[in-house]
Amino acid sequence: MAVSLPEHTLLTPGPTPIHPDALAALTRPMLGHMDPEVFALNREIQADLRVMYGAAPDTFTALLAGTGSLGMEAGFANLVEPGDEVLVCVNGSFGARMAEMATRYGARVRVVQAPHGEPIEPAAVAAQLDGARLVAVVHGETSTGVLNPVPALAALVRGSGALLTVDAVTTAGMEPFFMQDWGVDYAYTGAQKCLSAPPGLAPVAISARAFECFAARRTPTPLWYCDFDGLRDYWDRQSYHHTVPVNLHYALHAALRAALAEGLHARQARAAQIGGALQRALAPLGFTPYVARPEARLPTVLALRLPPGFDDAGVRGRLRERHISVTGGLGPTAGQIWRLGLMGETARPAPYLTLLRALEDLLGERGLAERFLDALAPVPA
Ligand SMILES: *Cc1c(COP(=O)(O)O)cnc(C)c1O
């Protein structure tokens, strides 16, 4: 029996619905990874990624054949050697994943923590910075909906001489990102988050300074597949390293073009507007922001505390029967919050109208969709 895959309303904080241009691009004829047309396409991707990341002209950009976590892993694999002091900011599961990876690559990891729902304090980083070779931080912590103060942290790190790695998975492509101005040395994201391309590619950006540190390694990078020099062999020197997934390159290229054509400020405004309207629609039911400090709320993942007594599993189960996917909390926030995705194509009125109309029906409430539309008035559905 064939498995049925119905149309679905994905409101999850990744993956996001695929952009129509990316979907169309997937069906382009197959080419070889060494064909000149593919190298030309790759060049455009590299240039567009520099724009997306706000990177310097000498910043190397590429796609890794894997998801966002491979982007994370490649950074530690190339920039850390056994015994290096690495400072990792942890205020949620993705920060914890960074600390785990750095440890596996032999780093002596110092962790700067903040409670769940709160941002990393720059003063706490400053206090631990001495002697660190690399500092790693998640820009937008998906597990809690917290935006960490990367510009302030970067200013501190710049003065210390350490390298700075930033997880830009929930920000790059949806929020302006200023790798050069802030002084970020390594950044990565995943294709299926803010860009609304299919999962399977990790766009990365590596600063000239990161390359210098990489070149001074005493030992070869233990992760051969993502060795920075191997990446440059293929992306800059056009020689074979491994077979890249060209169809995914087509789709990412189209999604990235669409994002830059729309403009990062316009995308940022779209996420903010839909997020604001959603909060207004749901507030009378008792949903409140999980993150207390407004400036620490991640615009692309709206974390809302559930009303007292709300049947989280039951309601999400019934939404799921209607093919609407809503993500709950993770770990300590399980059963306490919903995390509504506002990345890429998820930040559109239509999927959230579907959710609000379904909630009106399931909860016997009225006016949710109307409040949402009122708050949204200037944005076409
Ligand atoms: C999703 C996510 C990742 C990991 O990406 P995968 O594509 O699932 O491997 C890393 N960091 C953050 C902040 C994320 O949201």
PDBQT file of the ligand as one rigid body, heavy atoms in Angstrom, charges set to zero:
ROOT
HETATM    1  C1  LIG A 401      17.392  23.610  13.204  1.00  0.00    +0.000 C 
HETATM    2  C2  LIG A 401      18.558  24.193  13.909  1.00  0.00    +0.000 A 
HETATM    3  C3  LIG A 401      19.842  23.616  13.860  1.00  0.00    +0.000 A 
HETATM    4  C4  LIG A 401      20.132  22.275  13.262  1.00  0.00    +0.000 C 
HETATM    5  O1  LIG A 401      19.748  22.167  11.981  1.00  0.00    +0.000 OA
HETATM    6  P1  LIG A 401      19.405  20.751  11.317  1.00  0.00    +0.000 P 
HETATM    7  O2  LIG A 401      19.087  21.231   9.951  1.00  0.00    +0.000 OA
HETATM    8  O3  LIG A 401      18.241  20.179  12.057  1.00  0.00    +0.000 OA
HETATM    9  O4  LIG A 401      20.579  19.909  11.375  1.00  0.00    +0.000 OA
HETATM   10  C5  LIG A 401      20.894  24.263  14.472  1.00  0.00    +0.000 A 
HETATM   11  N1  LIG A 401      20.705  25.419  15.121  1.00  0.00    +0.000 NA
HETATM   12  C6  LIG A 401      19.494  25.998  15.229  1.00  0.00    +0.000 A 
HETATM   13  C7  LIG A 401      19.373  27.285  15.980  1.00  0.00    +0.000 C 
HETATM   14  C8  LIG A 401      18.378  25.401  14.625  1.00  0.00    +0.000 A 
HETATM   15  O5  LIG A 401      17.180  25.975  14.727  1.00  0.00    +0.000 OA
ENDROOT
TORSDOF 0
